[in-house]
Amino acid sequence: MYRNFFSLSELPFSISPDPKYLFMSDRHREALAHLTYGLGEVGGFALLTGEVGTGKTTISRCLMEQLPDNTQAAFILNPTLSSKELLATLCDELKIRYRKTDASLKNLTDKISEKLLKNHENDINTLLIIDEAQHLQPEVLEQLRLLTNLETNTKKLLQVILIGQPELQQLLQRRDLRQLAQRITARYHLMPLTKQELSQYIQHRLTVADCARPLFDKAALAKIHQLSQGIPRLTNLLCHSALMLAYNQNDSLVNKKTVILAADRALGDDLTRQQERVNYNGALIFTTALSVAAFFALAGFWWGQTPTPINESMVINQQEQVTNTEVKVVLDKEVIIPVGVSTENTVQATSTLDEEIVTAKAVDNTEIKNKELKVIPVTKTVNERKTDEMLIISANKQRLIKDNQGIANADLNYQVTKVEGVSNDLLARFQAAIDETETNSKPKNNYQYDLSNTAEQSSNELSEPNTLAFDMNEATSIKPLSQMSRQIQNALPSMQFEQHIYASDGEGWIKVNGRDRYEGDAIGDNLIVEKILPQQVILSYRGEKFSLPALTNW
């Protein structure tokens, strides 16, 4: 394979937990210290959680190697067991002899209790480590708690370490497991690697494999961190696949493009599914916002059709003329004509319109000169997609004519043709509502319109920014709390972050000031949890967003 091509003594990015490739980052050392402290002289339960592939099993094996000689440990890797099967497995691990034909819960519990007492008399600590503990049934966890009831005046005779994914934290919040949760003396949630730690991790594995030079450029390392989200197992898969591609392409250095191709091969399904989920959520939010904006825009026009006593100006559609020529009063007012102009047209703001683009005439058939027409942009939707702009064409102080019956109103015939992201059924309903409104709200001749307010109202509503999905790019643009104004810093309450549970599905939570908080929850007055990211928390105070590193005290 690529081993000889890159002058490696062995393949450096295997997903098997080889002890010689052990890389202890600061967070891994901290997790190990928490577990060691939790299993001190007092004993009881210790809890280690983390996302898949963050190195929980590696820490447990490192802990096993550091256990003192007077410790007898039992390691259970398959926790999908019943209470009876768990006790039988514990007996097997502790080398407790029992009759298979008489393996009742009582007999197994008695055998384990005898073993614990015997180990205590011989100054031997008994340790039970359960990996993938999120799969344990509540009744099995309760059975474990009952086993830890055997204790002396100073310590528990059985020490238990539960290792699992973030779902384990949620499982232990059940009301029927509150007694067990109160016995947990040490908790730690293992976070993904930072960008700097990930670079050190990759270089460490290459060094162990006798690599004398870097094999990944800076852009490739940054892309690996983005795609793997700092998870070591995904990093190994990406690096292995990237080195394979570089070998096939005869490249001595892995670049960003190679990493992207490697991600498509190594993480194809997972990566595609994640992107589809992000795209779907973004499209759903965009479509909803667009539908609401379209509804309020049309509603604004409908309300604008209501007759008003104001007779200073009028609004007509493109290329429509007012034909009533009976003259009584001449007014000097501004003509405001809302015209739907596609962004594909060449019309620019403040430019003069040609005759082919728009024709406007006053009520006496006097043609308004194009040189006196200016294009004023009203709204512009900020979006990468092609959208339409609503422009107001303004003629300065043109002469309008008012008759003794009122100004003849233009036939405002709106046609909804197509809005990207909105179904045909919804468009048909909008069109039916428009047609019904036009039929039922024909203006009377003794009233005149001023639709300029309507255009302004619609412009304001359409100009509101669309609500977009929160992503990592936005998170990088948010200031940390240390860079916020003194007024905001002094107004914030004290915050002690005790737990930081990140979940890729958005169901993570934090424990702050002794209480669990999820995204959208309030920590205090006007202080909201906006987003829980792998290594930071996004908060907002009175609309001002800022970030805090995970597990920070303020």
Residue pairs with C-beta under 8 A, 6 or more apart in sequence:
1 11
1 244
1 247
2 8
2 243
2 244
2 246
2 247
3 9
3 10
3 11
5 247
6 211
6 215
6 243
6 247
6 252
7 210
7 211
7 212
8 206
8 209
8 210
8 211
9 209
9 210
10 209
11 209
11 240
12 21
12 205
12 206
12 208
12 209
12 211
12 239
13 205
13 235
13 236
13 237
13 239
13 240
13 243
14 21
14 236
14 240
15 233
15 236
15 237
17 57
17 58
17 61
19 61
19 65
20 208
21 204
21 205
21 208
22 58
22 62
23 200
23 201
23 204
23 205
23 232
24 32
24 62
25 193
25 197
25 200
25 201
26 197
27 190
27 191
27 193
27 197
28 55
28 58
28 59
28 190
30 188
31 48
31 59
31 188
31 190
32 59
32 62
32 63
32 66
34 46
34 48
34 186
34 187
34 188
35 46
35 48
35 59
35 63
35 161
35 186
35 188
36 63
36 66
37 186
38 44
38 45
38 46
38 161
38 184
38 185
38 186
39 46
39 127
39 159
39 161
39 186
41 154
41 155
42 154
42 155
42 156
42 185
43 125
43 148
43 151
43 155
43 156
43 157
43 158
43 159
43 185
44 148
44 156
44 159
44 160
44 183
44 184
44 185
45 148
45 160
45 161
45 162
45 180
45 183
45 184
45 185
46 159
46 160
46 161
46 162
46 184
46 185
46 186
46 187
47 161
47 162
47 168
47 169
47 172
47 184
47 186
47 187
47 188
48 56
48 59
48 60
48 161
48 162
48 163
48 164
48 188
48 190
49 56
49 163
49 164
49 165
49 166
49 168
49 169
49 187
49 188
49 189
49 190
49 501
50 56
50 165
50 166
50 189
50 190
50 191
51 165
51 166
51 190
51 192
51 231
51 502
51 503
51 504
52 165
52 231
52 233
53 231
53 232
53 233
53 234
54 190
54 191
54 192
54 231
54 232
54 233
55 190
55 232
56 131
56 163
56 164
56 190
57 131
57 163
59 190
60 75
60 129
60 131
60 161
60 163
63 129
63 161
64 73
64 75
64 129
67 73
67 127
68 125
70 123
70 124
70 125
71 124
71 125
71 126
71 127
72 94
72 119
72 124
72 125
72 126
72 127
73 127
73 128
73 129
74 90
74 93
74 94
74 126
74 127
74 128
74 129
75 93
75 129
75 131
76 86
76 89
76 90
76 93
76 128
76 129
76 130
76 131
77 131
77 132
78 132
79 86
79 130
79 131
79 132
79 133
79 135
79 136
79 140
80 135
81 89
81 140
82 137
82 140
83 105
83 137
83 139
83 140
83 143
84 103
84 104
84 105
84 108
86 140
86 143
86 144
87 105
87 108
87 109
87 112
87 143
88 98
88 103
88 108
90 96
90 112
90 128
91 98
91 108
91 111
91 112
93 128
94 112
94 115
94 126
96 111
96 112
96 115
98 107
98 108
98 111
99 107
105 143
109 146
109 147
112 147
113 147
113 150
115 126
116 126
116 150
116 157
116 158
117 150
117 157
119 125
119 126
119 157
120 152
120 157
125 159
126 157
126 158
126 159
127 159
127 160
127 161
128 144
128 158
128 159
128 160
128 161
129 160
129 161
129 163
130 136
130 160
130 161
130 162
130 163
131 163
131 164
132 163
132 164
132 165
133 162
133 163
133 164
133 168
134 164
134 165
134 167
134 168
134 171
135 164
136 162
136 171
138 171
138 174
138 176
138 177
141 171
141 172
141 177
141 180
142 176
142 177
142 180
144 160
144 180
145 179
145 180
145 183
147 158
148 156
148 157
148 158
148 160
148 183
150 156
150 157
150 158
151 157
162 168
166 189
166 501
166 502
166 503
166 508
169 189
169 499
169 501
171 177
172 180
172 181
172 184
173 181
173 516
187 499
189 499
189 500
189 501
189 502
191 230
191 500
191 502
191 534
191 535
191 550
192 229
192 230
192 231
192 502
192 534
192 535
193 201
193 225
193 230
193 231
193 232
193 235
194 230
194 535
195 221
195 222
195 225
195 230
197 230
198 221
198 224
198 225
198 228
198 230
198 235
199 221
199 225
201 232
201 235
202 216
202 221
202 224
202 235
202 239
203 214
205 236
205 239
206 214
206 215
214 253
215 243
215 246
215 253
215 254
216 224
216 239
216 242
216 253
216 254
216 259
217 253
217 254
217 255
217 256
219 255
219 256
220 242
220 254
220 255
220 256
220 258
220 259
222 256
223 256
223 259
223 260
224 235
224 238
224 239
224 242
224 259
226 472
227 234
227 238
227 259
227 263
227 267
227 271
228 234
228 235
228 238
229 504
229 534
230 534
230 535
234 267
237 266
237 267
238 259
238 262
238 263
238 266
238 267
240 266
241 262
241 263
241 265
241 266
242 254
242 258
242 259
242 262
243 254
244 262
245 254
245 258
245 261
245 262
245 265
246 252
246 253
246 254
246 258
249 258
251 258
263 271
264 271
274 504
278 469
278 471
281 469
282 468
282 469
283 421
285 466
285 467
285 468
285 469
286 383
286 421
286 466
286 468
287 421
287 422
288 467
289 466
289 467
290 419
290 421
290 422
290 466
291 422
291 426
293 381
293 461
293 462
293 464
293 466
294 419
294 422
294 430
295 430
296 461
297 458
297 461
297 462
298 414
298 416
298 430
298 433
298 434
300 454
300 457
300 458
300 461
301 412
301 414
301 454
301 458
302 434
302 437
302 441
303 454
303 457
304 449
304 451
304 453
304 454
304 455
304 457
304 458
305 412
305 437
305 438
305 441
305 443
305 449
305 454
306 441
307 443
307 444
307 447
307 448
307 449
308 447
308 448
308 449
308 450
309 447
309 448
310 448
310 449
310 450
311 331
311 402
311 406
311 407
311 448
311 450
312 331
312 333
312 450
313 333
313 334
313 335
313 336
313 400
313 450
313 452
314 322
314 335
314 400
314 407
314 409
314 410
314 448
314 449
314 450
314 451
315 336
315 337
315 338
315 410
315 449
315 451
315 452
315 454
315 455
316 322
316 337
316 360
316 410
317 337
317 338
317 339
317 410
317 412
317 413
318 337
318 339
318 340
318 358
319 358
319 359
320 410
320 411
321 361
321 365
322 361
322 362
322 363
322 407
322 408
322 410
323 363
323 365
323 408
324 363
324 403
324 405
324 407
324 408
325 363
325 364
325 365
325 401
325 403
326 403
326 404
326 405
327 364
327 401
327 403
328 401
328 402
328 403
328 404
329 401
329 402
330 399
330 400
330 401
330 402
331 399
331 400
331 401
331 402
332 397
332 399
333 397
333 398
333 400
334 394
334 395
334 396
334 397
334 398
335 360
335 362
335 368
335 394
335 395
335 398
335 400
336 392
336 393
336 394
336 451
336 452
336 455
337 358
337 360
337 392
337 393
337 394
338 378
338 390
338 391
338 392
338 393
338 451
338 455
339 358
339 391
339 392
339 393
340 388
340 390
340 391
341 347
341 375
341 388
341 389
341 390
341 391
342 388
342 389
343 386
343 387
343 388
343 389
344 386
345 357
347 353
347 357
347 375
347 391
348 375
349 375
349 376
349 377
349 391
350 374
350 375
350 376
351 374
351 375
352 370
352 371
352 373
352 374
353 370
353 373
353 375
353 393
354 370
355 370
358 370
358 373
358 393
359 367
360 367
360 368
360 373
360 393
360 395
361 367
361 368
362 368
362 398
362 399
362 400
362 401
363 400
363 401
363 402
363 403
363 407
363 408
364 401
366 399
368 395
368 398
372 395
372 396
372 398
373 393
373 394
373 395
374 393
374 394
374 395
374 396
375 391
375 392
375 393
376 391
376 392
376 393
376 394
377 389
377 391
377 392
378 389
378 390
378 391
378 392
378 455
378 456
378 459
378 462
378 463
379 389
379 390
379 459
379 462
379 463
380 387
380 389
380 463
381 387
381 389
381 462
381 466
382 465
382 466
383 466
385 420
386 420
390 455
390 458
390 459
390 462
392 455
392 459
400 407
402 448
405 445
405 446
406 445
406 446
406 447
406 448
407 448
407 449
409 443
409 449
412 438
413 438
414 434
414 438
415 431
416 427
416 430
416 431
416 434
418 427
419 427
443 449
470 530
470 531
470 538
472 533
475 531
475 533
475 536
475 538
475 547
478 538
478 545
478 546
478 547
479 546
479 547
480 546
480 547
480 548
480 549
481 488
481 489
481 492
481 539
481 546
481 547
481 548
481 554
483 546
484 544
484 546
488 541
488 544
488 546
491 541
492 524
492 527
492 541
492 554
493 523
493 524
493 527
494 513
494 554
495 512
495 513
495 523
495 548
495 552
495 553
495 554
496 512
496 513
496 514
496 553
496 554
497 510
497 511
497 512
497 537
497 548
497 550
497 551
497 552
497 553
498 511
498 512
498 514
498 551
499 509
499 510
499 511
499 516
499 551
500 508
500 510
500 511
500 532
500 537
500 550
500 551
501 508
501 509
501 510
501 511
501 532
502 508
502 532
502 533
502 534
502 550
506 519
507 518
508 518
508 519
508 532
509 516
509 517
509 518
509 532
510 516
510 517
510 529
510 532
510 537
511 517
512 523
513 523
517 523
517 529
518 529
518 532
519 529
519 530
519 531
519 532
520 528
520 529
520 530
521 528
521 529
522 528
522 529
523 529
523 539
526 541
526 542
527 539
527 540
527 541
528 539
528 540
528 541
529 537
529 538
529 539
530 538
530 539
530 540
530 545
531 537
531 538
532 538
534 550
535 549
535 550
536 547
536 548
536 549
536 550
537 547
537 548
537 549
537 550
537 552
538 545
538 546
538 547
539 545
539 546
539 547
539 548
540 546
548 554
